[in-house]
Amino acid sequence: GVRAQLLAAMHQNSKLARLSLIEVFGSIVVAIAAAPFGLIPLVWALFAVTGLIEAIPLIVVLPLTGVSFLRYASALAPPAFATIFMTIAVMVTRMVLPDHWPASVALIIMIAVGGVAYGAWLFLAYRRWLMDVIALVRPKKA
């Protein structure tokens, strides 16, 4: 992603390689440690370790780019809050779905609920931010 492009552009490929190794091995260690506790604890553990591991490149990249941590965090706030809302919506959906339904049907429903919850949160709570993001990725008309 952007982190890789920035580090590569600044000729810091060795740092990128080390950060990638830390990320891979950290995730493996956490997955092995959390797996005996079940799927949900495993997912939460990986979610937590990903957040911690992603903080490491910030220490390297932010000073090089001149972006403050506060500005970076404010840019991440909308998708972070949308992710939390989506997670809650999916967990509630999982609790209310009948146990006798096929897992594939439950999964499709939870994916749909998660997608709608994520999009709805961004649209309702961060409409201007969302429109700015859409304007950035939408192709410009000639």
Secondary structure, DSSP 8 states (H G I E B T S, - for coil): -HHHHHHHHTT-HHHHHHHHHHHHHHHHHHHHHHGGG-HHHHHHHHHHHHHHHHHHHHHHHHHHHT--HHHHHHHHHHHHHHHHHHHHHHHHHHHHS-TTS-HHHHHHHHHHHHHHHHHHHHHHH-HHHHHHHHHHHS----
